[in-house]
């Protein structure tokens, strides 16, 4: 496991988690936008 952590530094994991979180928030926002647009 230590070898795995050496290859991928902590900053890369933090950036990856942030990108995934932002991506999911953006996807949820688009989904809500389309859902509201379809109802009105």
The first five atom37 places (N, CA, C, CB, O) and aatype in JSON, in Angstrom:
{
  "aatype": [20, 20, 20, 20, 20, 20, 20, 20, 20, 20, 20, 20, 20, 20, 20, 20, 20, 20, 20, 20, 20, 20, 20, 20, 20, 20, 20, 20, 20, 20, 20, 20, 20, 20, 20, 20, 20, 20, 20, 20],
  "atom_mask": [
    [1, 1, 1, 1, 1],
    [1, 1, 1, 1, 1],
    [1, 1, 1, 1, 1],
    [1, 1, 1, 1, 1],
    [1, 1, 1, 1, 1],
    [1, 1, 1, 1, 1],
    [1, 1, 1, 1, 1],
    [1, 1, 1, 1, 1],
    [1, 1, 1, 1, 1],
    [1, 1, 1, 1, 1],
    [1, 1, 1, 1, 1],
    [1, 1, 1, 1, 1],
    [1, 1, 1, 1, 1],
    [1, 1, 1, 1, 1],
    [1, 1, 1, 1, 1],
    [1, 1, 1, 1, 1],
    [1, 1, 1, 1, 1],
    [1, 1, 1, 1, 1],
    [1, 1, 1, 1, 1],
    [1, 1, 1, 1, 1],
    [1, 1, 1, 1, 1],
    [1, 1, 1, 1, 1],
    [1, 1, 1, 1, 1],
    [1, 1, 1, 1, 1],
    [1, 1, 1, 1, 1],
    [1, 1, 1, 1, 1],
    [1, 1, 1, 1, 1],
    [1, 1, 1, 1, 1],
    [1, 1, 1, 1, 1],
    [1, 1, 1, 1, 1],
    [1, 1, 1, 1, 1],
    [1, 1, 1, 1, 1],
    [1, 1, 1, 1, 1],
    [1, 1, 1, 1, 1],
    [1, 1, 1, 1, 1],
    [1, 1, 1, 1, 1],
    [1, 1, 1, 1, 1],
    [1, 1, 1, 1, 1],
    [1, 1, 1, 1, 1],
    [1, 1, 1, 1, 1]
  ],
  "atom_positions": [
    [[0.83, -1.21, 0.0], [0.0, 0.0, 0.0], [0.87, 1.25, 0.0], [-0.94, 0.01, 1.22], [0.49, 2.26, -0.6]],
    [[2.01, 1.2, 0.66], [2.9, 2.37, 0.72], [3.43, 2.7, -0.68], [4.09, 2.12, 1.7], [3.59, 3.87, -1.03]],
    [[3.71, 1.66, -1.47], [4.18, 1.87, -2.85], [3.1, 2.56, -3.67], [4.58, 0.52, -3.51], [3.4, 3.41, -4.52]],
    [[1.85, 2.21, -3.43], [0.73, 2.81, -4.15], [0.6, 4.29, -3.79], [-0.59, 2.06, -3.82], [0.32, 5.12, -4.66]],
    [[0.79, 4.61, -2.53], [0.69, 6.0, -2.09], [1.85, 6.84, -2.6], [0.63, 6.07, -0.56], [1.7, 8.03, -2.83]],
    [[3.0, 6.21, -2.76], [4.17, 6.94, -3.28], [3.94, 7.35, -4.73], [5.44, 6.08, -3.17], [4.35, 8.43, -5.15]],
    [[3.3, 6.48, -5.48], [3.08, 6.77, -6.91], [2.04, 7.88, -7.08], [2.62, 5.51, -7.66], [2.15, 8.7, -7.99]],
    [[1.05, 7.93, -6.19], [0.01, 8.95, -6.26], [0.07, 9.83, -5.01], [-1.39, 8.32, -6.42], [-0.37, 9.41, -3.95]],
    [[0.61, 11.04, -5.13], [0.71, 11.93, -3.97], [-0.67, 12.36, -3.47], [1.55, 13.16, -4.31], [-1.67, 12.27, -4.18]],
    [[-0.7, 12.84, -2.21], [-1.96, 13.22, -1.57], [-2.65, 14.36, -2.33], [-1.71, 13.64, -0.12], [-3.88, 14.37, -2.44]],
    [[-1.88, 15.31, -2.85], [-2.47, 16.45, -3.57], [-3.26, 15.98, -4.79], [-1.38, 17.44, -3.99], [-4.27, 16.58, -5.14]],
    [[-2.79, 14.92, -5.43], [-3.48, 14.39, -6.61], [-4.83, 13.79, -6.21], [-2.62, 13.32, -7.34], [-5.83, 13.97, -6.91]],
    [[-4.85, 13.08, -5.06], [-6.11, 12.5, -4.58], [-7.1, 13.59, -4.22], [-5.86, 11.61, -3.36], [-8.29, 13.48, -4.54]],
    [[-6.62, 14.65, -3.54], [-7.49, 15.76, -3.15], [-8.1, 16.41, -4.38], [-6.72, 16.8, -2.32], [-9.3, 16.7, -4.41]],
    [[-7.26, 16.64, -5.4], [-7.73, 17.26, -6.65], [-8.76, 16.36, -7.33], [-6.55, 17.53, -7.6], [-9.77, 16.85, -7.85]],
    [[-8.5, 15.05, -7.32], [-9.41, 14.09, -7.95], [-10.77, 14.11, -7.26], [-8.81, 12.67, -7.91], [-11.81, 14.11, -7.92]],
    [[-10.76, 14.12, -5.92], [-12.01, 14.13, -5.16], [-12.79, 15.42, -5.42], [-11.73, 13.99, -3.64], [-14.01, 15.4, -5.56]],
    [[-12.07, 16.55, -5.5], [-12.72, 17.84, -5.76], [-13.36, 17.83, -7.15], [-11.7, 19.0, -5.64], [-14.5, 18.27, -7.32]],
    [[-12.61, 17.32, -8.16], [-13.16, 17.26, -9.51], [-14.41, 16.39, -9.57], [-12.11, 16.73, -10.49], [-15.39, 16.75, -10.23]],
    [[-14.39, 15.24, -8.89], [-15.54, 14.33, -8.88], [-16.74, 15.0, -8.2], [-15.18, 13.01, -8.17], [-17.86, 14.9, -8.69]],
    [[-16.49, 15.67, -7.06], [-17.57, 16.34, -6.33], [-18.19, 17.44, -7.19], [-17.04, 16.93, -5.01], [-19.41, 17.55, -7.28]],
    [[-17.34, 18.27, -7.83], [-17.84, 19.35, -8.67], [-18.6, 18.79, -9.87], [-16.67, 20.25, -9.15], [-19.64, 19.33, -10.26]],
    [[-18.08, 17.72, -10.44], [-18.74, 17.08, -11.58], [-20.13, 16.57, -11.22], [-17.9, 15.94, -12.1], [-21.07, 16.72, -12.0]],
    [[-20.25, 15.97, -10.04], [-21.54, 15.46, -9.6], [-22.52, 16.6, -9.31], [-21.38, 14.58, -8.37], [-23.7, 16.51, -9.63]],
    [[-22.02, 17.68, -8.69], [-22.88, 18.83, -8.43], [-23.37, 19.45, -9.73], [-22.12, 19.89, -7.59], [-24.54, 19.81, -9.85]],
    [[-22.49, 19.56, -10.72], [-22.85, 20.13, -12.02], [-23.88, 19.24, -12.73], [-21.6, 20.3, -12.9], [-24.83, 19.74, -13.32]],
    [[-23.67, 17.92, -12.65], [-24.6, 16.97, -13.27], [-25.97, 17.05, -12.6], [-24.05, 15.54, -13.19], [-26.99, 17.01, -13.29]],
    [[-26.0, 17.16, -11.28], [-27.26, 17.27, -10.54], [-27.97, 18.56, -10.91], [-27.01, 17.2, -9.02], [-29.19, 18.58, -11.04]],
    [[-27.21, 19.64, -11.06], [-27.79, 20.93, -11.44], [-28.42, 20.85, -12.83], [-26.72, 22.03, -11.41], [-29.54, 21.33, -13.03]],
    [[-27.71, 20.25, -13.78], [-28.26, 20.09, -15.13], [-29.51, 19.21, -15.11], [-27.2, 19.48, -16.08], [-30.49, 19.5, -15.79]],
    [[-29.48, 18.14, -14.31], [-30.63, 17.25, -14.21], [-31.85, 17.99, -13.68], [-30.31, 16.06, -13.31], [-32.95, 17.85, -14.22]],
    [[-31.67, 18.77, -12.62], [-32.78, 19.55, -12.06], [-33.29, 20.57, -13.08], [-32.33, 20.27, -10.77], [-34.49, 20.81, -13.18]],
    [[-32.36, 21.16, -13.83], [-32.73, 22.15, -14.84], [-33.63, 21.51, -15.9], [-31.47, 22.76, -15.49], [-34.66, 22.07, -16.27]],
    [[-33.24, 20.33, -16.37], [-34.04, 19.63, -17.39], [-35.37, 19.15, -16.83], [-33.26, 18.45, -17.94], [-36.39, 19.19, -17.53]],
    [[-35.37, 18.69, -15.57], [-36.61, 18.23, -14.95], [-37.61, 19.38, -14.81], [-36.32, 17.61, -13.57], [-38.79, 19.21, -15.11]],
    [[-37.13, 20.53, -14.35], [-38.0, 21.71, -14.21], [-38.46, 22.2, -15.58], [-37.27, 22.85, -13.45], [-39.6, 22.63, -15.75]],
    [[-37.56, 22.14, -16.57], [-37.91, 22.58, -17.91], [-38.96, 21.69, -18.55], [-36.67, 22.61, -18.78], [-39.79, 22.17, -19.32]],
    [[-38.92, 20.38, -18.24], [-39.89, 19.46, -18.82], [-41.26, 19.64, -18.2], [-39.41, 18.03, -18.64], [-42.27, 19.43, -18.86]],
    [[-41.3, 20.02, -16.93], [-42.6, 20.16, -16.24], [-43.33, 21.43, -16.64], [-42.4, 20.14, -14.73], [-44.55, 21.43, -16.76]],
    [[-42.59, 22.51, -16.84], [-43.23, 23.78, -17.16], [-43.63, 23.88, -18.62], [-42.31, 24.93, -16.81], [-44.18, 24.89, -19.05]]
  ]
}
